[in-house]
Amino acid sequence: MNKLIIPTGYMGSGSSAITDLISEISGYDADHGTFEYVFLHCPNGVFDLEDKLLIGNNALRSDEALRTFRHTMKQLFDKKYWWVGNYRTHLCPEFMEYTDQYIASLTQHRPDFYWYYQENADFKMILKLIVKRLVGLVSLGKIQLKKPLVYNDMAVSFVTPEEFYKSTRTYLKKLWNKLGIDNRNVILDQLLLPFNLHRAHKYFAKNEAEIFVVERDPRDVFIINKYVWQKNNEPVPYPTDVHEFCKYYAALRKMEKPSRYAGVHRLRFEDLIYHYEDSLAAVYEMLGVSPDDHVKKGQYLNPERSIENTQLFLADPKFDEERRVIEEQLSEYLYPFPYERKPNCNKSF
């Protein structure tokens, strides 16, 4: 049985190293490299749809949920130059067709009434209301135009959890089939985030997915984000004040909930470099492959090159004060480097 391979991490934690590594193994393909597939966990994505339909639902809430979900999926499909978008190319041309089928499977009622959400007037609607009023006055009430609304048709869903997950798994299976899951293992970078892993058992069958959660020493995450990625206009959303960073990072990690899904594996980015062969053996075992299957070894993940992305907190004495703050406040997340090295931030990538 072929599988989905899902690398994920904590923003800047180096999870793309897993995408690179597993892409070197025969039968494991990442057609679009480290492109991030966000449609499950993005705002108004599938997980938001789950929460809206299954927690505190009502007619208006379900209508809003289905409508904003479709709008967001259409943006991901259409926006060619949005770095998380262009699903027409990055996922499949049938993405919106399958999305509309999915929405239809969740829609149980299309009533002819309207509610306040449809009456939220904008400038265009105000003009229509004025015209409606004028027509009524001129015709002495004989002609009454229909009340203008933001949209006319409501979609109501009161699905049970069983109905929701069944429809969702059918939807996802169509997408995985289009990606060629019947013929190969498919790598989908960031399809899940660590904070969504508690949902995995509801969306993936047993042995359907292998999820690799990669963490990285927060000293390096802070330094490379503040002093390298910021300069290159490629930052991740972390505070650049070290005290704020520590509070933010600790809160971020503590948000994670335990997962019941058996296919969750946790790795350290640094282990892939400093303990490369041991890490390979562990990954082979997780995937059920042999070293002979590693046909492109070192082509995408080269530990001799990737080591330039480690211990950057030792690159310059000006980092020492911030480094010490992180060491004190985030000690449980530090990596035990086997030796110290003097890095060069200009060689990081």
C-alpha positions in Angstrom: 0.0 0.0 0.0 1.4 3.4 -1.0 1.4 6.2 1.5 1.2 9.9 2.0 4.4 11.3 3.5 3.8 14.5 5.4 6.8 16.5 6.6 5.9 19.2 9.1 7.5 21.4 11.8 7.3 24.6 13.9 8.1 27.4 11.3 11.7 27.4 10.3 12.4 24.1 12.0 13.9 22.5 8.9 11.1 20.0 8.0 12.0 20.5 4.3 15.1 18.4 5.1 12.7 15.4 5.4 11.1 16.2 2.0 14.6 16.4 0.5 15.8 13.2 2.2 12.7 11.0 1.4 12.7 12.3 -2.2 16.0 10.6 -2.7 14.3 7.2 -2.0 13.0 5.2 -4.9 9.2 5.3 -5.2 8.8 8.5 -3.1 8.0 11.6 -5.0 7.5 15.3 -4.2 6.4 16.7 -7.6 6.6 20.3 -6.4 9.4 20.0 -3.9 8.8 21.8 -0.7 5.6 23.5 -1.8 3.4 23.8 1.2 -0.1 22.2 1.0 -2.2 24.3 3.4 -5.8 23.6 2.5 -6.6 21.5 5.5 -5.3 23.8 8.2 -5.4 27.3 6.6 -8.0 29.8 7.9 -11.4 28.7 6.4 -9.8 25.4 5.4 -11.1 21.9 6.1 -10.3 21.9 9.8 -12.2 25.2 10.3 -15.1 23.7 8.4 -15.0 20.7 10.7 -15.1 22.9 13.8 -17.9 25.1 12.5 -20.1 22.2 11.4 -19.5 20.0 14.5 -19.1 22.5 17.3 -21.9 25.0 18.1 -23.5 24.7 14.7 -26.7 26.4 13.5 -28.2 27.2 10.1 -26.4 30.5 9.7 -23.1 29.2 10.9 -23.2 26.3 8.5 -24.0 28.5 5.6 -21.1 30.8 6.4 -18.8 27.8 6.9 -19.6 26.2 3.6 -19.5 29.6 1.7 -16.1 30.8 3.2 -14.6 27.3 2.7 -15.4 27.4 -1.0 -14.2 30.9 -1.4 -10.8 30.1 0.2 -10.4 26.9 -1.9 -11.2 28.9 -5.0 -8.4 31.4 -4.1 -6.0 28.5 -3.6 -7.0 27.1 -6.9 -6.9 30.3 -9.0 -4.1 32.5 -7.6 -1.2 31.5 -9.7 1.3 33.7 -8.0 0.3 33.2 -4.4 3.0 31.1 -3.0 0.6 28.7 -1.3 -1.8 28.7 -4.2 -2.1 27.6 -7.9 -3.7 24.3 -6.9 -4.6 23.9 -10.6 -1.0 23.0 -11.1 0.2 22.1 -7.6 -2.6 19.7 -6.8 -4.9 18.9 -9.8 -7.1 20.6 -12.4 -10.1 18.9 -10.9 -9.6 20.4 -7.5 -12.7 22.8 -7.6 -14.8 20.1 -9.2 -14.1 17.8 -6.3 -14.5 20.6 -3.8 -18.0 21.4 -5.1 -18.9 17.7 -4.9 -17.7 17.7 -1.4 -19.7 20.8 -0.4 -22.8 19.3 -2.1 -22.3 16.1 0.0 -22.4 18.2 3.2 -25.3 20.4 2.2 -28.6 19.1 3.4 -31.0 22.0 2.9 -31.2 24.9 0.5 -34.0 27.0 2.1 -35.8 29.9 0.4 -35.5 32.1 3.5 -32.8 34.6 4.3 -31.1 35.8 7.5 -29.1 38.8 8.7 -25.8 37.6 7.3 -27.3 38.1 3.8 -28.6 41.6 4.7 -25.1 43.0 5.6 -25.4 46.0 3.3 -22.5 47.2 1.2 -22.5 50.2 -1.2 -23.9 48.2 -4.1 -26.8 46.9 -2.0 -27.6 50.4 -0.6 -28.0 51.5 -4.2 -30.4 48.6 -4.9 -32.4 49.5 -1.7 -32.7 53.1 -2.9 -34.0 51.9 -6.3 -36.4 49.5 -4.6 -37.7 52.4 -2.4 -38.1 54.7 -5.4 -39.9 52.1 -7.5 -42.4 51.5 -4.6 -43.0 55.3 -4.2 -43.4 56.0 -8.0 -45.8 53.0 -8.4 -47.8 53.9 -5.3 -46.9 50.6 -3.9 -48.1 48.6 -6.8 -44.6 47.4 -7.7 -42.5 45.9 -5.0 -39.0 44.7 -6.0 -37.5 41.8 -4.2 -35.3 42.8 -1.3 -31.6 42.8 -2.4 -29.3 40.5 -0.5 -25.6 39.9 -0.5 -26.4 36.5 -1.9 -29.7 34.6 -2.3 -29.3 30.9 -1.6 -28.4 29.6 1.8 -26.7 26.2 2.3 -27.5 24.5 5.6 -25.7 21.5 7.0 -26.5 19.7 10.2 -24.2 16.7 9.5 -23.2 14.3 12.2 -19.5 13.7 12.9 -19.7 10.3 11.1 -21.2 12.0 8.0 -18.6 14.8 8.0 -15.6 12.5 8.2 -17.0 10.0 5.6 -17.5 12.9 3.1 -14.2 14.4 3.9 -12.3 11.2 3.5 -14.0 10.6 0.1 -13.0 14.1 -1.0 -9.4 13.6 0.1 -9.2 10.2 -1.5 -10.2 11.7 -4.9 -7.3 14.2 -4.5 -4.8 11.6 -3.5 -5.8 9.5 -6.5 -5.2 12.4 -8.8 -1.7 12.8 -7.3 -1.0 9.1 -8.3 -1.2 7.5 -4.9 -2.0 4.2 -6.6 1.3 4.1 -8.3 3.7 5.7 -5.8 4.2 7.3 -2.4 3.4 11.0 -2.4 5.1 13.6 -0.3 3.0 16.6 0.7 5.0 19.1 2.7 3.1 20.8 5.6 -0.2 19.1 4.8 -0.6 19.0 8.6 0.9 21.1 11.3 2.0 19.8 14.7 -1.0 21.5 16.2 -3.4 19.5 14.0 -2.0 16.1 14.7 -4.7 15.3 17.2 -7.1 15.2 14.2 -5.1 12.8 12.1 -6.8 9.6 13.0 -10.1 11.1 11.8 -8.8 12.0 8.4 -6.4 9.2 7.6 -6.8 5.4 7.7 -4.4 3.3 9.6 -1.1 3.1 7.6 -2.3 5.6 5.1 0.1 8.4 6.1 3.5 8.8 7.7 3.9 12.1 9.4 7.4 13.5 10.2 7.5 16.2 12.8 10.9 18.0 12.7 12.0 20.3 15.5 15.1 22.5 15.6 17.2 24.2 18.3 15.4 27.5 19.0 18.7 29.4 19.3 19.3 28.7 15.6 15.6 29.4 14.7 15.8 32.8 16.4 19.2 33.9 15.0 18.6 32.8 11.4 15.2 34.4 11.3 16.3 37.7 12.8 19.7 38.1 11.2 19.4 36.2 7.9 15.8 35.6 6.8 14.7 39.1 7.8 17.5 40.7 5.8 16.5 38.6 2.8 12.8 39.5 3.1 12.0 35.8 3.9 11.1 35.9 7.6 8.9 33.5 9.5 6.3 34.9 12.0 8.5 35.0 15.1 9.2 38.0 17.3 12.7 39.5 16.9 12.9 40.6 20.5 14.4 37.6 22.3 12.3 37.8 25.4 9.1 38.0 23.3 10.4 35.1 21.2 10.9 32.9 24.2 7.3 33.5 25.4 5.9 33.1 21.9 7.9 29.9 21.2 7.0 28.3 24.6 3.3 29.0 24.1 3.5 27.7 20.5 4.9 24.4 21.6 2.5 24.0 24.5 -0.5 24.4 22.3 0.1 20.9 20.8 -2.2 18.1 21.8 -1.4 14.4 21.9 -2.1 12.4 18.7 -3.7 9.0 18.6 -2.4 8.4 15.1 0.3 5.7 14.9 2.2 7.1 11.9 3.6 10.2 13.7 7.4 10.3 13.9 9.5 12.9 15.7 12.9 13.9 14.5 15.5 16.5 15.3 16.8 18.6 12.3 20.3 18.4 13.8 20.2 14.6 14.0 19.8 14.5 10.2 23.2 16.2 10.0 25.3 15.3 13.0 24.0 11.7 13.2 23.2 11.2 9.5 23.6 7.5 9.1 21.7 6.7 12.3 18.9 9.0 11.2 18.8 7.2 7.8 18.5 3.9 9.5 15.6 5.2 11.6 13.8 6.7 8.5 14.3 3.4 6.5 12.6 1.5 9.4 9.8 4.0 9.6 9.1 3.7 5.8 9.8 0.0 5.6 12.5 0.4 2.9 16.1 -0.8 2.6 19.3 1.2 2.1 19.3 -0.2 -1.5 16.1 1.9 -2.1 18.0 5.1 -1.3 19.1 5.6 -4.9 19.8 9.3 -4.8 21.6 9.5 -1.5 23.0 12.9 -0.8 21.6 14.6 -3.9 19.0 16.7 -2.1 20.0 16.5 1.6 23.7 16.8 1.9 24.7 16.9 5.6 28.1 18.5 4.8 26.3 21.4 3.3 23.3 21.5 5.7 25.7 21.8 8.7 26.1 25.4 7.7 22.5 25.9 9.0 23.5 24.8 12.5 25.0 26.5 15.6 24.6 29.9 14.0 24.1 31.3 17.5 27.9 30.9 17.8 28.7 32.8 14.6 29.1 36.2 16.2 29.7 37.5 19.8 26.9 39.9 19.3 24.5 36.9 19.5 25.8 35.9 22.9 23.3 37.8 25.1 20.3 36.6 23.1 21.7 33.1 23.0 21.9 33.0 26.8 18.3 34.2 27.2 17.1 31.4 25.0 19.3 28.9 26.8 17.8 30.0 30.1 14.1 30.2 29.1 13.8 27.4 26.5 16.3 24.9 27.9 14.0 21.9 27.3 14.1 22.5 23.5 17.8 22.9 23.1 19.8 20.4 21.0 22.8 18.6 22.6 25.4 19.3 19.9 28.2 16.7 19.9 30.8 19.4 19.4 31.0 23.2 18.8 31.7 24.7 15.4 32.3 28.2 14.2 29.6 28.8 11.5 29.3 31.6 9.0 25.8 33.1 8.6 26.6 34.0 5.0 26.8 30.3 4.2 23.4 29.5 5.6 20.5 28.8 3.2 
